[in-house]
Amino acid sequence: MIYRTLMLKRSFYLLALMGLSGFVRADELNGANSSWILTSTALVLFMTLPGLSLFYAGLVRSKNVLSVLMQCFAIACLVSLLWLVVGYSLSFGEGGAYLGDFSKAFLAGIGEDTLSGDIPESLFLMFQMTFAIITPALIIGAFAERMKFSSMLIFSGLWLLFVYAPVCHWVWGGGWLSGLGLLDFAGGTVVHVTAGVAALVAAIVIGNRKGFPQTPMPPHNLTMTVCGAGMLWVGWFGFNAGSALAANGDAAMAMLVTHISAAAGSLAWMTIEWCRYGKPSVLGIVTGMVAGLGTITPASGYVGPMGALIIGLSAGVICYFATQLIKRKFKIDDSLDVFPVHGVGGILGTLLVAVFASSEIGIFSGQGLEVSIAEQFGVQVIGVLATGIYTAVVTLILLYVAGLFTGGIRVSEEDEQLGLDLVLHEETGYKL
């Protein structure tokens, strides 16, 4: 039977806190759990504002720095309101196997005393909102420096409703992948596979930046990028450990393995560049960190420290060579490496959780749960393929729709040359 013992722990949290068939109302509020999820919610929002914003802004050229900051900020605002109106209900409403319903549209029936398990439902929906915010924000790295702001807004809003919300329901809201037994503790499929695949499709559709790959386009401010990377690392503790939805040993272990994987991914990426080019790069070590974090995300609630070490090292190596393949072999201008880092990392982590969650591999075992590796691996493959194919098809359609509303999604060649800061916002990031 595919739905084995390994799912019992996560299923308990889903039943009690997410509501596979409606929210279970606890008799009493748990102050400790509520306090931890309040903190985690702030940490995950901190990942986007300012973490991801600064990380991305430093990687683009100086003439586009404000455009990236603006996009991250605007997405946070737009997604928050869409989540309020209908996003939360579509993701976590009862609905069916593929999509929630409208029973919680405009947060109907949710008040100060409404509980989701033993935490306020308002807190649970806010925690989930921060995940919904960062996922479309990740995608903008693929089309940085060349997409119209209006097109980005339309695409991001539609993408949240037609890609993120359904997949979130499949995995975390009681949908068909949850019933199949997919293991995704904090967003390997829901966040990283969807964002990574959408980024790849967007990069192909919108086309390469003018001059790519012949013209060098180095980051304009690595100091800014490193600051953003540090914020992402810290914020990711809320992302993964907060997904335990309780202040307990599972949250503590998720935090530990997240940290180990990030450190391992950083050093693995740095070492490869050091061996190949003779010097370790700052850009390499921070990118390896993000790869390690993204890859451990789906596994963080199931694996142990040694499993996390292998996952992090694998992430640093595999995601590094994925970036080389995408940009140098296929010459796809995924500007800030969203697919090779987040997409490939999310796929890798989702598959490896089937191995390292097992209790039968000695020191590399997970948290003492019994599972058939082969059976669980099959479920993970189904989850990755279903999520990836669905995301690719719908993203392609939504890019076309966004272009219909804005007369094409890409700025003109002249505007691209001038830079999006001046062209779209009549502002500049620096007064030199």
ABEGO torsion letter per residue (X at the ends): XABBAAAAAAAAAAAAAAGAAEBBBBABBBAAAAAAAAAAAAAAAAAAOAAAAAAAAAABBAAAAAAAAAAAAAAAAAAAAAAAAAAAAAAABAEBAABBBAAABGGBGBBAABBBEABBAAAAAAAAAAAAAAAAAAAAAAABGABBAAAAAAAAAAAAAAAAAAAAAAAAAGBAAAAAGBBBAAGAAAAAAAAAAAAAAAAAAAEBBBGOAABBBBBABAAAAAAAAAAAAAAAAAAAAAAAGBBBAAAAAAAAAAAAAAAAAAAAAAAAAAAAAGBBBAAAAAAAAAAAAAAAAAAAAABBAAAAAAAAAAAAAAAAAAAAAAAAAAGBBBAAGAAAAAAAAAAAAAAAAAAAABAAAEAABBAGBBBBAAAAAAAAAAAAAAAAAAAAAAAAAAAAAAAAAAGEABBBAAAAAAEAAAAAAGBBABBX
